[in-house]
Amino acid sequence: MKKTLRGRPRLPLTLWQVLEAVKRHGQVVAAAQELRCSDAYIHMRLKRVGLNLRAVLEADSLQGLFRIGYPNPQHVD
């Protein structure tokens, strides 16, 4: 018997893609539309790695944010 998956399938979005889209658009709603996900999903991904919208928008480079989100380079999704 084949098992059925429960819940929603995971989105194949990396943190880098989320950060780039938010930085490029300057707002979560437009980034979510581009990535075809919800704005709540973006806020959840940022919160999970200890970031918020203000930090992303005020950052000079995404490299620094990426290091904050993933201090251990072995742990990248």
Order of alpha helices (4+ residues) and beta strands (2+ residues): alpha-alpha-alpha-alpha-alpha
